Amino acid sequence: MLTAADIVRFDDAPPPPGASAFVAGAPEAESIAIVPADPGWAEDFEHLARLIREALGERALGIEHVGSTSVPGLPAKPIVDIDLTVADSADEAAWLPPLEAAGFVLTIREPWWYEHRCLRFGAPRCNLHVFSPDCPEAARHKIFRDWLRANAEDRALYRDAKVAAAEAANAEGEHVMQYNARKQQVIRDIYTRAFAAAGLV
Protein backbone atom coordinates (compact mmCIF):
# COMPACT_ATOMS: atom_id res chain seq x y z
CA MET A 1 0.00 0.00 0.00
CA LEU A 2 1.46 3.35 -1.07
CA THR A 3 1.83 5.84 1.77
CA ALA A 4 2.37 9.59 1.91
CA ALA A 5 5.88 8.96 3.21
CA ASP A 6 6.62 6.84 0.13
CA ILE A 7 5.43 9.55 -2.23
CA VAL A 8 7.34 12.47 -0.71
CA ARG A 9 10.62 10.54 -0.35
CA PHE A 10 12.69 10.72 -3.54
CA ASP A 11 15.07 7.90 -4.45
CA ASP A 12 18.24 9.58 -5.73
CA ALA A 13 20.57 6.61 -5.26
CA PRO A 14 22.97 6.14 -8.19
CA PRO A 15 23.07 2.90 -10.19
CA PRO A 16 25.13 0.06 -8.70
CA PRO A 17 28.82 0.21 -9.65
CA GLY A 18 29.30 -0.85 -13.25
CA ALA A 19 25.59 -0.90 -14.04
CA SER A 20 24.07 0.98 -16.95
CA ALA A 21 20.41 1.82 -17.45
CA PHE A 22 20.77 1.80 -21.23
CA VAL A 23 19.89 -1.50 -22.87
CA ALA A 24 21.95 -0.86 -26.02
CA GLY A 25 24.47 1.63 -24.66
CA ALA A 26 24.05 5.33 -24.00
CA PRO A 27 22.68 7.20 -27.02
CA GLU A 28 24.58 10.08 -28.55
CA ALA A 29 23.77 13.52 -27.19
CA GLU A 30 21.26 15.37 -29.34
CA SER A 31 20.06 18.94 -29.35
CA ILE A 32 17.25 19.50 -26.85
CA ALA A 33 14.40 21.37 -28.48
CA ILE A 34 11.72 23.00 -26.33
CA VAL A 35 8.83 23.86 -28.64
CA PRO A 36 5.55 25.73 -28.07
CA ALA A 37 2.69 23.72 -26.62
CA ASP A 38 0.82 21.72 -29.24
CA PRO A 39 -2.85 20.76 -28.67
CA GLY A 40 -2.15 17.77 -30.91
CA TRP A 41 -0.12 16.13 -28.15
CA ALA A 42 -3.34 15.05 -26.46
CA GLU A 43 -4.40 13.29 -29.67
CA ASP A 44 -0.95 11.68 -29.95
CA PHE A 45 -1.41 10.31 -26.44
CA GLU A 46 -4.83 8.85 -27.29
CA HIS A 47 -3.38 7.19 -30.39
CA LEU A 48 -0.51 5.70 -28.42
CA ALA A 49 -2.80 4.62 -25.57
CA ARG A 50 -4.94 2.71 -28.08
CA LEU A 51 -1.85 0.92 -29.39
CA ILE A 52 -0.86 -0.05 -25.86
CA ARG A 53 -4.36 -1.27 -24.97
CA GLU A 54 -4.60 -3.27 -28.18
CA ALA A 55 -1.21 -4.85 -27.48
CA LEU A 56 -1.71 -5.65 -23.80
CA GLY A 57 -5.44 -5.82 -23.18
CA GLU A 58 -6.14 -6.32 -19.46
CA ARG A 59 -2.40 -6.48 -18.72
CA ALA A 60 -2.38 -2.68 -19.03
CA LEU A 61 -3.59 -1.78 -15.54
CA GLY A 62 -3.18 1.95 -16.07
CA ILE A 63 -2.14 4.31 -18.87
CA GLU A 64 -1.47 7.95 -17.94
CA HIS A 65 -0.36 10.91 -20.03
CA VAL A 66 2.34 12.58 -17.92
CA GLY A 67 5.20 15.01 -18.39
CA SER A 68 5.11 18.42 -20.01
CA THR A 69 3.09 17.39 -23.08
CA SER A 70 0.23 16.50 -20.71
CA VAL A 71 -0.02 20.10 -19.43
CA PRO A 72 -1.97 22.39 -21.80
CA GLY A 73 -0.04 25.54 -22.65
CA LEU A 74 3.33 24.27 -21.42
CA PRO A 75 6.22 24.26 -23.92
CA ALA A 76 7.97 20.90 -24.08
CA LYS A 77 10.22 18.55 -25.94
CA PRO A 78 7.89 17.09 -28.61
CA ILE A 79 7.96 13.64 -27.03
CA VAL A 80 4.86 12.24 -25.31
CA ASP A 81 5.57 10.71 -21.91
CA ILE A 82 3.28 7.89 -20.83
CA ASP A 83 3.24 5.92 -17.59
CA LEU A 84 2.09 2.33 -18.04
CA THR A 85 1.24 0.23 -14.99
CA VAL A 86 1.53 -3.56 -15.29
CA ALA A 87 1.29 -6.27 -12.65
CA ASP A 88 5.08 -6.60 -12.40
CA SER A 89 7.38 -4.39 -14.44
CA ALA A 90 10.29 -6.77 -13.74
CA ASP A 91 8.42 -9.61 -15.46
CA GLU A 92 9.24 -8.44 -18.97
CA ALA A 93 8.05 -11.67 -20.58
CA ALA A 94 4.50 -10.84 -19.49
CA TRP A 95 4.25 -7.47 -21.24
CA LEU A 96 7.28 -6.62 -23.40
CA PRO A 97 6.84 -8.89 -26.47
CA PRO A 98 3.40 -7.50 -27.43
CA LEU A 99 4.67 -3.93 -27.10
CA GLU A 100 7.72 -4.71 -29.23
CA ALA A 101 5.42 -6.21 -31.85
CA ALA A 102 3.49 -2.92 -31.82
CA GLY A 103 6.68 -0.96 -32.53
CA PHE A 104 7.92 0.02 -29.07
CA VAL A 105 11.64 -0.45 -28.37
CA LEU A 106 13.04 -1.15 -24.90
CA THR A 107 15.80 1.38 -24.23
CA ILE A 108 16.14 1.66 -20.44
CA ARG A 109 16.08 -1.00 -17.73
CA GLU A 110 16.56 0.13 -14.10
CA PRO A 111 16.01 -2.76 -11.65
CA TRP A 112 17.52 -0.65 -8.85
CA TRP A 113 15.03 2.22 -9.33
CA TYR A 114 11.43 1.02 -8.87
CA GLU A 115 12.07 -1.72 -11.51
CA HIS A 116 11.55 1.04 -14.09
CA ARG A 117 11.60 0.25 -17.79
CA CYS A 118 11.38 2.78 -20.63
CA LEU A 119 10.44 2.07 -24.21
CA ARG A 120 10.52 4.47 -27.14
CA PHE A 121 8.19 4.82 -30.09
CA GLY A 122 9.13 6.60 -33.30
CA ALA A 123 6.10 8.48 -34.59
CA PRO A 124 4.56 10.11 -32.71
CA ARG A 125 7.65 10.20 -30.52
CA CYS A 126 7.00 8.68 -27.14
CA ASN A 127 8.76 7.61 -23.97
CA LEU A 128 6.74 4.81 -22.40
CA HIS A 129 7.62 4.36 -18.72
CA VAL A 130 6.63 1.01 -17.24
CA PHE A 131 6.04 0.63 -13.49
CA SER A 132 4.40 -1.83 -11.11
CA PRO A 133 1.32 -0.88 -9.03
CA ASP A 134 1.76 1.54 -6.13
CA CYS A 135 5.00 2.96 -7.50
CA PRO A 136 5.88 6.27 -5.76
CA GLU A 137 7.42 7.73 -8.90
CA ALA A 138 4.28 7.14 -10.97
CA ALA A 139 2.19 8.72 -8.20
CA ARG A 140 4.50 11.75 -8.19
CA HIS A 141 4.17 12.13 -11.96
CA LYS A 142 0.39 12.51 -11.64
CA ILE A 143 0.67 14.94 -8.73
CA PHE A 144 3.13 17.10 -10.67
CA ARG A 145 0.98 17.05 -13.82
CA ASP A 146 -2.21 17.97 -12.01
CA TRP A 147 -0.50 20.72 -10.00
CA LEU A 148 0.94 22.36 -13.14
CA ARG A 149 -2.40 22.13 -14.90
CA ALA A 150 -4.01 24.06 -12.04
CA ASN A 151 -1.26 26.55 -11.12
CA ALA A 152 -0.22 29.14 -13.68
CA GLU A 153 2.60 30.58 -11.57
CA ASP A 154 4.42 27.29 -11.17
CA ARG A 155 3.66 26.42 -14.78
CA ALA A 156 5.49 29.59 -15.85
CA LEU A 157 8.32 28.87 -13.42
CA TYR A 158 8.79 25.40 -14.84
CA ARG A 159 8.59 26.71 -18.41
CA ASP A 160 11.42 29.16 -17.73
CA ALA A 161 13.51 26.48 -16.01
CA LYS A 162 13.09 24.13 -18.96
CA VAL A 163 14.09 26.74 -21.51
CA ALA A 164 17.14 27.80 -19.49
CA ALA A 165 18.20 24.19 -18.90
CA ALA A 166 17.88 23.33 -22.60
CA GLU A 167 19.92 26.36 -23.65
CA ALA A 168 22.67 25.54 -21.17
CA ALA A 169 22.72 21.82 -21.99
CA ASN A 170 22.86 22.49 -25.73
CA ALA A 171 25.68 25.00 -25.27
CA GLU A 172 27.70 22.38 -23.38
CA GLY A 173 26.81 19.48 -25.70
CA GLU A 174 25.21 17.62 -22.82
CA HIS A 175 22.93 14.60 -22.77
CA VAL A 176 19.26 14.81 -21.76
CA MET A 177 20.26 13.46 -18.34
CA GLN A 178 22.24 16.63 -17.70
CA TYR A 179 19.33 18.71 -18.97
CA ASN A 180 17.10 16.98 -16.41
CA ALA A 181 19.64 17.61 -13.65
CA ARG A 182 19.75 21.32 -14.48
CA LYS A 183 16.03 21.73 -13.78
CA GLN A 184 15.79 19.33 -10.86
CA GLN A 185 15.86 21.94 -8.09
CA VAL A 186 12.93 23.84 -9.61
CA ILE A 187 11.03 20.57 -9.96
CA ARG A 188 11.66 19.69 -6.31
CA ASP A 189 10.52 23.16 -5.21
CA ILE A 190 7.29 22.73 -7.15
CA TYR A 191 6.79 19.28 -5.67
CA THR A 192 7.14 20.75 -2.18
CA ARG A 193 4.18 23.04 -2.82
CA ALA A 194 2.15 20.31 -4.53
CA PHE A 195 2.76 17.85 -1.69
CA ALA A 196 1.74 20.44 0.90
CA ALA A 197 -1.45 21.28 -0.99
CA ALA A 198 -2.31 17.57 -1.17
CA GLY A 199 -1.80 17.15 2.57
CA LEU A 200 1.11 14.75 2.12
CA VAL A 201 3.53 16.71 4.34
N, C-alpha and C positions, 0 to 999 in steps of 0.2 A: 504494500500500500504506500503510495507516494505521500510524503509529508511536506509541510511547509519548510522544515529544516533542509530536506533534500533539495527543494527547488531553489532556495536562496544560497546554497553552498555550491560554488563553482569548482569544477575539477580542472585545475591547471597543471596537473602533473605531466612532465614530459614523457615521450615514449620510452620504453625500456632501452637500455644501451644496445645499439646495433640494430634496433627495429626501425622499419620504415612503414609509413602509412600507405605509401603509393604501391599499388599492385604491380605496375609495369615500370617503376622508376619515376622519379620526379619529373614532371613535364617542364619544358622550357618556359622561362618567364615570357609573358606576353603583355602588351600594353593594356592597362586597365581603363576601360571606357565607361564613364558614368554618363548616361544619356537621360534626356527628359522622360518623365513618366509617360507610359504608353497604356491607354485603356485596353489595348489588345492583349496585354499580359494576362488579364483575367480569362480571356478566351483561350489563350495558350494553356493555362492551367487546366481548364475544363477538358481540353483535348487530351492533354497528357494524363489526367485523372481517368479518363475513359480507357485509355490504353492500358493503364495499370490495372483497373478493375477487370477489363476483359482478359488480361493475362493471369491474374491471380484469383479472381472470384472472391470467395469468402475468406481467403487467406490474407486479403488486404483488410486489416482491422480498422484502419484509419488512414485517410489521405488528406493532408492539410497544405494549403498554399501558405508559405511562410516567406520570410525575408523581405527585402525592399520592394520586390515586384508585387507583393501582396498588399502594399499600402498605397491607396490611391493618392496621386499627386507627388509621390516621392521619387526623385531621380534614382536611377539604379544601373548596375551592370545589366545588360539585356539577357539575363539568364534566370529562368524561373526556378526558384527553390521550392522543393516539395518534401514534406516529412511523411514517410510511409511507416505505419506501425504494422508489424507482423508478430506472430506468436513468439518467435525467438530469432532475433536478427543473426545470431551466431550459427543457426542451422541453415546455411546457405542453400543446401540441397532442396529445402522445402519451398523456397521462393525465388531463387536466383535464375534457374534455367528458363522459366516462362518469361521473365523480364528480359533476359538476353535474347530470347527468340523474338521479342517485340522491338528490339533495337537498342535496349539500354546496355551500357558497358560498365562493368565494375572497375572503378579506378582507385578507391580508397577502402582499406580495411583496417580498423582500429580496435582490436580486441580489448586493449587496455583502457579505452575511453567509451564506456557505455555500450561496448560491442557495436560501435557505429560502422556502417558501411555507406559508401556513396557511389552512385552510378551516374553516368552522364548520358544525355540524349542529344542528338545532333541538331534537329530542327523540328519544332522550336527548341532552342538550347535550354537545357534543364540540368540541375543538380538534384538527384533524388537521394535523400538521406533516409536510411533505413534504421529503425530503432525497435526495441521490444516495448511491450506495454509498461506504463508507469516510469518512463524514462524522464529524469529531471530536465535534460537538455531539450527534449521535445516540448515539455510543459513550458519551459522558459521561452521557446520560440513563439508560442501562441500568446503568451503574456506580452512579450515585446511588440509583436504585430498589433495586437488589439490596443495597446497603449499608444502606439504611434498613430494609429487610425483615429484615435479620439483626442490627441493632444498636439495641436498645431505648433506650440512652442518647441517641444522636444522633437517634433518632426523636422522643423527647420534646423535645429541644432544638429541633428543627425545628418541631414542633407549636407550642411557645411563641413562636417567632419569627414564625410565620405569624399567630397570633392577635394578637400585638402590632402587627405591620405592618398588618393589616387594620383594627384599631381606630384606629391613627394615620392611615391613609390615608382612612378614612371621615370622621374628624373634620375633616380638611383638605379634603374634597371632591376627593380626588385620583383619577387614572386608575389602572388596574391596573398600568401601567408603573411608576408611583411606588411602588405596593405591592410590586412585584417588587424594586425598588431598595432598599427598606427592609430586606428580608431577605437581600440578596445576600451580605453579609459572613458571615453564619451559614452560608449555602450553601457559600461558598468554603472556610470552615473545615472543614466536613464533607467536602468533596471532598478536601482535603489528607489527611485520615485515610484516606479510601477509596482514594486513589491510592497511598498508602504501603503499605496492606495488599495491594494488587494488584501491588506490585512495579514500579509505573510511575515512581516517583521514588526 
